[in-house]
Amino acid sequence: MRRRTVAGAALTTALVVAACGGSAGDTQSSGENPPNNPAATFATVPTTGIDTKTQTAPTDHTAESATTTPLEPAANVDLPTASPEELANGPSTTAATGPLPVPSVSLVKVAEFDTPVELTTRPGDARSFVVEQGGRVLAFDDLSTEVVLDITDRTAANGERGLLGAAFDPAVDRAYVHYSDSSGDTVLAEYAIDPVTAIFDIESRREVLTVEQPFGNHNGGELAFGPDGYLYLALGDGGAADDPERNSLALSSRLGKILRIDPKPTANTSFATPQDNPFVDVDGADPTIWSLGLRNPWKFSFDSLTGDLWIADVGQGDIEEINHAPAVSGQGAGKGLSFGWSAFEGSARFNTDQDDAGHTGPVVEYPHEDGNCSVSGGAIYRGNSIEDLFGWYVFGDFCSGRIWGYDPTSISGEPLVIELAELASLTAIAIGGEGELFALSNAGTVSRFSPV
């Protein structure tokens, strides 16, 4: 294990992996061995009010034909007025003071699957549920594995497309899946499930929403119920490179956003929009938008103790980033926040035709060097089996396979990132059954974190 303190990073250009959010035309050879140097240089930036005066001369990535839709909420929009640090002062958010103990962990392979991309849980069920990109959801524990859903006839693993996420309703026997249809568009669908086995009732399928995808990549992936009981869906900016349609900061588009809905149908609609969503009363805005300014939020997670929102957003050609949105008394994390793309890639100025004001910067970023190129998030560990890992945010990189832990209590001082483990073709790090932490490899393995 190698302790890493965060310092300013000199950015180097690298290619973004297609399998976890790279741009159209980006390439990354899966058979290419990363450099022997296992270190990564991390940096942190202010969480609000990015100081553009400290930036070097920007590269103008502006497309000549692009139109600009600046972020200009109406005067009456319900937006957070305090900084994330001030918002974090609610009684349920301050979980610990630091620094945290430095953990030592190992990965133990527990199962094999076909292109696993996500792992989730069902309330009251000790099993973990794995999402295979080709179209299946499987429940597993130490004794058995069972297919609970097979929609391989509706989707296919094709680059960044396929079955990308699943979430179980915490209140009723329903589940939701996020997948790419035969046209490559995003579909969110609902199924009734057996209350005992969790097997999906194929005949009960109901389409909740669809989102047209202009390109074949940046489909996002994560689907999860938040602490408030609403369903959150992450979508990338639509794909290609450089946010060519300027979707991420456009309030009229669902692309480059985290959406928040009540998935239950109403008399006239297939789902309901919570009336406390931040842009409900903004003219021209899509009311389902919760957070914006994201490139390809492949994975996000809620801290089960505090309700804080953590987003691992895949970068363009230079920077990978981790975003943190504190909750207030366990609620509201990320409400109305912009995380900056494509005005910024990480803390670096990017598309100069996009407004540089009012964005929340990443708490941790790292450059494309030493084989790193595509961040795979990520969860705060709150389990019981690894005492010293409690409270750490664990994330990694698809290309290098390195897995790190970030101590969130070090955010006000010199942030601390340590190297924990390594797993090739890392697609996800997520909380599984009984609150334990798992790492998934696109090569087919699911491994559990264990103490050393």
C-alpha positions as CSV (number, residue, x, y, z in Angstrom):
1,M,0.0,0.0,0.0
2,R,1.3,3.5,-0.9
3,R,0.3,6.6,1.0
4,R,-0.3,9.5,-1.4
5,T,-0.8,13.1,-0.3
6,V,-2.6,15.3,-2.8
7,A,-0.6,17.9,-4.6
8,G,-1.0,20.1,-7.7
9,A,-0.7,18.0,-10.9
10,A,0.8,18.8,-14.2
11,L,-1.7,17.6,-16.7
12,T,-0.7,15.3,-19.6
13,T,-2.9,14.3,-22.5
14,A,-4.1,10.7,-22.8
15,L,-6.9,8.9,-24.6
16,V,-10.2,8.1,-22.8
17,V,-11.3,4.5,-22.7
18,A,-14.4,3.8,-24.7
19,A,-15.7,1.2,-22.4
20,C,-16.3,3.6,-19.5
21,G,-17.1,6.9,-21.1
22,G,-14.5,8.0,-23.7
23,S,-15.3,10.1,-26.6
24,A,-16.2,8.9,-30.1
25,G,-13.0,8.1,-31.8
26,D,-11.1,7.6,-28.6
27,T,-9.2,4.4,-28.3
28,Q,-7.6,2.4,-25.6
29,S,-6.1,-1.0,-26.1
30,S,-7.4,-3.4,-23.4
31,G,-4.4,-5.6,-24.0
32,E,-1.8,-2.9,-23.4
33,N,0.1,-3.1,-20.2
34,P,0.1,0.1,-18.1
35,P,3.4,1.6,-17.1
36,N,5.2,0.1,-14.2
37,N,4.9,3.2,-12.1
38,P,1.9,2.6,-9.8
39,A,1.6,6.1,-8.5
40,A,-1.0,8.7,-9.5
41,T,-0.7,12.4,-8.8
42,F,-4.0,13.7,-7.3
43,A,-5.1,17.3,-6.9
44,T,-8.0,19.0,-5.2
45,V,-9.6,22.2,-6.0
46,P,-12.0,24.6,-4.2
47,T,-15.5,23.1,-4.1
48,T,-17.2,26.3,-5.1
49,G,-16.2,29.4,-7.0
50,I,-13.4,28.0,-9.2
51,D,-10.8,30.7,-9.4
52,T,-10.2,31.1,-13.1
53,K,-7.5,33.6,-12.5
54,T,-5.2,30.7,-11.6
55,Q,-5.8,28.8,-14.8
56,T,-3.3,28.7,-17.6
57,A,-4.3,30.0,-21.0
58,P,-7.3,27.9,-22.1
59,T,-7.5,25.7,-25.1
60,D,-10.4,26.8,-27.2
61,H,-12.5,23.7,-27.8
62,T,-15.5,25.7,-29.1
63,A,-17.1,24.3,-32.2
64,E,-17.8,27.1,-34.7
65,S,-21.4,25.9,-35.2
66,A,-22.2,25.4,-31.6
67,T,-24.8,27.5,-29.8
68,T,-24.5,28.4,-26.2
69,T,-27.1,27.9,-23.5
70,P,-25.7,29.5,-20.4
71,L,-26.8,28.4,-17.0
72,E,-29.2,31.2,-16.0
73,P,-31.8,30.0,-13.5
74,A,-34.8,32.2,-12.9
75,A,-34.8,34.5,-9.9
76,N,-37.4,32.3,-8.0
77,V,-35.6,29.0,-8.5
78,D,-35.0,27.1,-5.3
79,L,-31.2,26.7,-5.3
80,P,-28.7,26.2,-2.5
81,T,-27.4,29.6,-1.3
82,A,-24.5,28.3,0.8
83,S,-21.2,26.7,-0.2
84,P,-21.0,22.8,0.1
85,E,-18.9,23.3,3.2
86,E,-21.7,25.4,4.8
87,L,-24.4,23.0,3.6
88,A,-22.5,20.2,5.3
89,N,-23.3,21.5,8.8
90,G,-26.6,19.7,9.1
91,P,-26.7,17.3,12.0
92,S,-26.6,14.1,9.9
93,T,-23.7,15.2,7.6
94,T,-20.7,15.5,9.9
95,A,-19.9,11.8,10.3
96,A,-16.4,12.0,11.6
97,T,-13.4,14.2,12.3
98,G,-10.1,13.3,10.8
99,P,-7.7,12.1,9.8
100,L,-9.2,8.6,9.5
101,P,-7.1,5.5,10.3
102,V,-5.2,4.3,7.3
103,P,-6.7,1.0,6.1
104,S,-5.0,-2.0,4.6
105,V,-7.2,-4.2,2.4
106,S,-7.2,-7.1,-0.1
107,L,-9.5,-8.2,-2.8
108,V,-11.0,-11.7,-2.7
109,K,-12.7,-13.0,-5.8
110,V,-16.2,-14.3,-4.9
111,A,-17.9,-14.8,-8.3
112,E,-17.7,-14.6,-12.1
113,F,-20.2,-13.0,-14.5
114,D,-20.4,-11.9,-18.1
115,T,-19.3,-8.2,-18.4
116,P,-20.5,-7.0,-15.0
117,V,-20.9,-3.2,-14.9
118,E,-22.9,-2.6,-11.7
119,L,-23.7,-4.1,-8.3
120,T,-26.7,-3.1,-6.2
121,T,-28.8,-4.2,-3.2
122,R,-32.4,-4.8,-2.4
123,P,-33.7,-3.6,1.0
124,G,-34.1,-6.5,3.4
125,D,-32.2,-8.9,1.1
126,A,-28.7,-10.0,2.2
127,R,-27.8,-10.9,-1.4
128,S,-26.0,-8.7,-3.9
129,F,-27.3,-8.1,-7.4
130,V,-25.0,-7.9,-10.4
131,V,-25.9,-6.1,-13.6
132,E,-24.4,-7.7,-16.8
133,Q,-24.0,-5.3,-19.7
134,G,-25.4,-7.9,-22.1
135,G,-28.9,-7.8,-20.4
136,R,-29.1,-9.9,-17.3
137,V,-29.4,-9.1,-13.5
138,L,-28.3,-11.9,-11.2
139,A,-28.6,-12.3,-7.4
140,F,-25.8,-14.0,-5.6
141,D,-24.4,-14.8,-2.2
142,D,-21.7,-17.2,-0.9
143,L,-24.0,-20.1,-1.7
144,S,-25.8,-19.5,-4.9
145,T,-26.4,-17.4,-8.0
146,E,-29.7,-16.9,-9.6
147,V,-30.8,-15.0,-12.8
148,V,-33.7,-12.6,-11.8
149,L,-34.0,-10.7,-15.1
150,D,-33.0,-11.5,-18.7
151,I,-33.6,-8.7,-21.3
152,T,-30.9,-9.7,-23.7
153,D,-33.6,-9.5,-26.4
154,R,-34.0,-5.8,-25.7
155,T,-30.4,-4.6,-25.4
156,A,-26.9,-5.6,-26.2
157,A,-23.4,-4.9,-24.9
158,N,-22.1,-2.6,-27.6
159,G,-19.3,-0.2,-26.5
160,E,-20.9,1.9,-23.8
161,R,-24.4,0.7,-24.5
162,G,-26.3,-2.2,-23.0
163,L,-27.9,-2.8,-19.6
164,L,-26.3,-0.2,-17.4
165,G,-28.1,0.0,-14.1
166,A,-30.8,-1.5,-11.8
167,A,-32.5,-0.3,-8.6
168,F,-35.0,-1.8,-6.3
169,D,-37.8,0.3,-4.8
170,P,-37.3,0.5,-1.1
171,A,-41.0,0.7,-0.4
172,V,-42.7,-1.8,-2.7
173,D,-41.9,-4.9,-4.7
174,R,-40.8,-3.1,-7.9
175,A,-37.5,-2.7,-9.6
176,Y,-36.2,-0.4,-12.4
177,V,-33.6,-0.9,-15.0
178,H,-31.6,1.5,-17.3
179,Y,-30.6,0.2,-20.7
180,S,-29.9,1.1,-24.3
181,D,-32.6,0.0,-26.8
182,S,-32.0,-1.3,-30.3
183,S,-31.7,2.3,-31.5
184,G,-29.2,3.2,-28.8
185,D,-31.6,5.4,-26.9
186,T,-31.9,5.4,-23.1
187,V,-34.8,3.5,-21.6
188,L,-35.9,3.4,-18.0
189,A,-38.3,0.5,-17.4
190,E,-40.2,-0.8,-14.4
191,Y,-40.9,-4.4,-13.4
192,A,-42.9,-6.0,-10.6
193,I,-40.7,-8.5,-8.7
194,D,-41.5,-11.6,-6.6
195,P,-41.4,-10.5,-2.9
196,V,-39.4,-13.6,-1.9
197,T,-37.0,-14.4,-4.8
198,A,-36.8,-10.9,-6.4
199,I,-37.4,-12.5,-9.8
200,F,-38.7,-9.9,-12.3
201,D,-42.1,-10.4,-13.8
202,I,-41.4,-9.9,-17.5
203,E,-45.1,-9.4,-18.4
204,S,-45.3,-6.5,-16.0
205,R,-42.8,-4.4,-17.9
206,R,-43.7,-0.7,-18.0
207,E,-41.7,2.0,-19.8
208,V,-41.2,4.9,-17.5
209,L,-39.2,7.3,-19.7
210,T,-36.9,7.4,-22.8
211,V,-34.1,9.8,-23.7
212,E,-32.8,10.1,-27.2
213,Q,-29.1,9.6,-27.5
214,P,-27.4,11.5,-30.4
215,F,-24.2,9.5,-30.3
216,G,-23.1,6.0,-29.2
217,N,-21.2,6.9,-26.0
218,H,-21.6,8.8,-22.8
219,N,-24.8,7.0,-21.8
220,G,-24.1,7.4,-18.0
221,G,-25.2,4.4,-16.2
222,E,-26.0,4.7,-12.5
223,L,-29.6,4.3,-11.3
224,A,-30.4,4.5,-7.6
225,F,-33.0,5.4,-5.0
226,G,-31.9,8.3,-2.9
227,P,-32.4,8.8,0.9
228,D,-35.6,10.7,0.0
229,G,-37.2,7.6,-1.7
230,Y,-37.0,9.2,-5.2
231,L,-35.3,7.6,-8.2
232,Y,-32.1,9.2,-9.5
233,L,-30.7,8.5,-13.0
234,A,-27.3,9.6,-14.4
235,L,-26.9,10.5,-18.0
236,G,-23.9,11.6,-20.0
237,D,-23.7,14.6,-22.3
238,G,-24.8,12.7,-25.4
239,G,-21.4,11.6,-26.6
240,A,-18.9,12.4,-29.3
241,A,-16.2,14.8,-28.0
242,D,-16.1,18.2,-26.4
243,D,-19.9,18.3,-25.6
244,P,-20.6,19.3,-29.2
245,E,-24.3,20.0,-28.7
246,R,-23.6,21.9,-25.5
247,N,-26.0,19.7,-23.6
248,S,-24.5,19.5,-20.1
249,L,-25.2,23.1,-19.0
250,A,-28.4,23.4,-21.0
251,L,-31.5,23.3,-18.8
252,S,-33.6,22.2,-21.7
253,S,-31.7,18.9,-22.1
254,R,-31.7,15.8,-19.9
255,L,-28.2,14.9,-21.1
256,G,-25.2,15.6,-18.9
257,K,-27.4,15.5,-15.9
258,I,-28.6,13.6,-12.9
259,L,-32.4,13.3,-13.0
260,R,-34.7,12.9,-10.1
261,I,-38.3,11.5,-10.5
262,D,-41.0,9.7,-8.7
263,P,-41.3,6.6,-11.0
264,K,-44.9,5.8,-10.0
265,P,-47.4,6.7,-12.8
266,T,-50.1,9.3,-12.4
267,A,-53.4,9.4,-14.1
268,N,-51.9,11.2,-17.1
269,T,-48.2,10.5,-17.1
270,S,-45.8,7.6,-16.8
271,F,-44.0,9.2,-13.8
272,A,-44.2,12.2,-11.6
273,T,-41.8,15.0,-11.1
274,P,-41.1,16.0,-7.4
275,Q,-42.3,19.5,-6.9
276,D,-39.1,20.4,-4.9
277,N,-36.9,19.6,-7.9
278,P,-34.8,22.8,-8.4
279,F,-35.9,23.7,-12.0
280,V,-39.6,22.9,-11.8
281,D,-40.7,26.5,-12.2
282,V,-37.9,27.7,-14.6
283,D,-39.1,28.5,-18.1
284,G,-37.7,26.2,-20.7
285,A,-36.0,23.9,-18.2
286,D,-36.6,20.2,-18.0
287,P,-38.2,19.7,-14.5
288,T,-36.6,16.3,-14.0
289,I,-33.1,17.8,-13.7
290,W,-31.5,17.6,-10.2
291,S,-27.8,18.2,-11.0
292,L,-26.1,19.3,-14.2
293,G,-22.7,20.0,-15.7
294,L,-21.6,16.4,-16.0
295,R,-19.7,14.7,-18.9
296,N,-20.3,11.0,-18.2
297,P,-21.3,10.3,-14.6
298,W,-20.7,6.6,-15.0
299,K,-21.2,6.0,-11.3
300,F,-22.6,8.0,-8.4
301,S,-23.6,6.9,-4.8
302,F,-25.2,8.2,-1.7
303,D,-23.5,7.9,1.6
304,S,-25.8,5.6,3.7
305,L,-24.9,7.5,6.9
306,T,-25.0,11.1,5.8
307,G,-27.0,11.2,2.5
308,D,-24.1,13.0,0.8
309,L,-23.9,12.5,-3.0
310,W,-20.6,11.3,-4.6
311,I,-20.1,11.4,-8.3
312,A,-17.3,9.9,-10.4
313,D,-17.4,11.9,-13.6
314,V,-15.3,10.5,-16.6
315,G,-13.1,13.2,-18.1
316,Q,-12.3,14.2,-21.7
317,G,-8.6,13.9,-22.5
318,D,-6.8,15.2,-19.5
319,I,-8.6,15.0,-16.1
320,E,-10.7,12.5,-14.1
321,E,-12.7,13.9,-11.2
322,I,-14.6,13.1,-8.1
323,N,-17.5,15.4,-7.1
324,H,-19.0,15.7,-3.6
325,A,-22.4,17.3,-2.8
326,P,-23.1,17.4,1.0
327,A,-26.6,16.7,2.3
328,V,-28.5,18.8,4.9
329,S,-29.8,16.5,7.6
330,G,-29.5,13.6,5.2
331,Q,-31.5,15.3,2.3
332,G,-31.0,17.4,-0.8
333,A,-27.5,16.5,-1.8
334,G,-26.7,17.9,-5.3
335,K,-29.9,20.0,-5.6
336,G,-29.5,22.5,-8.4
337,L,-25.7,22.2,-8.5
338,S,-23.6,22.4,-11.6
339,F,-20.4,20.4,-11.7
340,G,-18.9,22.5,-14.5
341,W,-18.6,20.4,-17.7
342,S,-18.1,21.6,-20.4
343,A,-17.0,25.1,-19.1
344,F,-14.4,23.1,-17.2
345,E,-12.8,19.7,-17.3
346,G,-12.0,19.2,-13.7
347,S,-10.6,22.5,-12.6
348,A,-9.2,23.4,-16.0
349,R,-11.1,25.8,-18.3
350,F,-12.5,23.9,-21.3
351,N,-15.2,25.2,-23.7
352,T,-14.7,29.0,-23.5
353,D,-18.2,29.7,-24.9
354,Q,-19.7,28.2,-21.7
355,D,-20.1,30.5,-18.7
356,D,-17.4,29.9,-16.1
357,A,-19.5,31.2,-13.1
358,G,-21.5,29.3,-10.5
359,H,-20.0,25.8,-10.8
360,T,-19.0,23.4,-8.0
361,G,-15.5,22.1,-8.6
362,P,-14.3,18.5,-7.9
363,V,-12.9,17.6,-4.5
364,V,-10.3,15.3,-6.0
365,E,-9.0,15.1,-9.6
366,Y,-6.2,13.2,-11.3
367,P,-4.5,13.4,-14.6
368,H,-4.2,10.9,-17.5
369,E,-0.7,9.6,-16.8
370,D,0.8,6.3,-15.7
371,G,-1.9,4.4,-17.5
372,N,-4.9,6.2,-15.9
373,C,-7.7,7.4,-18.1
374,S,-11.2,6.7,-16.9
375,V,-12.5,6.9,-13.4
376,S,-14.7,4.2,-12.0
377,G,-16.6,5.2,-8.8
378,G,-17.1,4.8,-6.0
379,A,-18.7,4.6,-2.5
380,I,-18.2,5.6,1.1
381,Y,-17.6,2.5,3.1
382,R,-19.9,2.1,6.2
383,G,-19.6,-1.7,6.7
384,N,-18.5,-3.7,9.7
385,S,-15.8,-6.0,8.4
386,I,-13.0,-3.5,7.7
387,E,-12.9,-1.2,10.7
388,D,-10.2,1.2,9.4
389,L,-11.9,1.6,6.0
390,F,-15.0,3.1,7.7
391,G,-15.7,6.6,6.2
392,W,-13.3,6.3,3.3
393,Y,-14.5,7.0,-0.3
394,V,-13.2,4.2,-2.5
395,F,-12.7,4.6,-6.3
396,G,-10.4,3.5,-9.1
397,D,-9.5,3.7,-12.7
398,F,-10.7,1.4,-15.5
399,C,-7.5,1.6,-17.6
400,S,-4.8,1.2,-14.9
401,G,-6.9,-0.9,-12.5
402,R,-5.6,1.1,-9.5
403,I,-8.0,1.5,-6.6
404,W,-7.7,4.4,-4.2
405,G,-9.2,5.6,-1.0
406,Y,-9.9,9.2,-0.3
407,D,-10.3,10.5,3.3
408,P,-13.2,13.1,3.1
409,T,-12.2,14.5,6.5
410,S,-9.0,15.9,5.0
411,I,-11.0,18.2,2.7
412,S,-10.3,21.3,4.8
413,G,-6.5,20.5,5.0
414,E,-4.2,18.6,2.7
415,P,-6.5,15.9,1.2
416,L,-5.2,12.4,1.6
417,V,-5.5,9.7,-1.1
418,I,-4.0,6.3,-0.6
419,E,-3.6,3.3,-3.0
420,L,-5.5,0.3,-1.7
421,A,-5.6,-2.4,-4.4
422,E,-5.6,-3.2,-8.1
423,L,-8.1,-4.9,-10.4
424,A,-7.8,-4.9,-14.2
425,S,-10.7,-3.5,-16.3
426,L,-12.4,-2.0,-13.2
427,T,-15.9,-1.0,-14.0
428,A,-17.5,-0.3,-10.6
429,I,-16.9,-0.2,-6.8
430,A,-20.2,-0.5,-4.9
431,I,-21.8,-1.4,-1.7
432,G,-23.3,-4.9,-1.8
433,G,-25.2,-7.2,0.5
434,E,-24.9,-6.6,4.3
435,G,-23.1,-3.3,3.6
436,E,-19.8,-4.7,2.4
437,L,-17.8,-3.3,-0.5
438,F,-17.2,-5.0,-3.9
439,A,-15.1,-4.3,-7.0
440,L,-16.2,-5.4,-10.5
441,S,-14.0,-6.1,-13.5
442,N,-15.3,-6.0,-17.0
443,A,-13.2,-9.1,-17.6
444,G,-15.8,-11.0,-15.5
445,T,-14.9,-11.0,-11.8
446,V,-16.6,-9.7,-8.7
447,S,-14.3,-9.3,-5.7
448,R,-15.0,-8.4,-2.1
449,F,-12.8,-6.0,-0.1
450,S,-11.4,-7.8,3.0
451,P,-9.1,-6.6,5.8
452,V,-5.5,-7.6,5.8
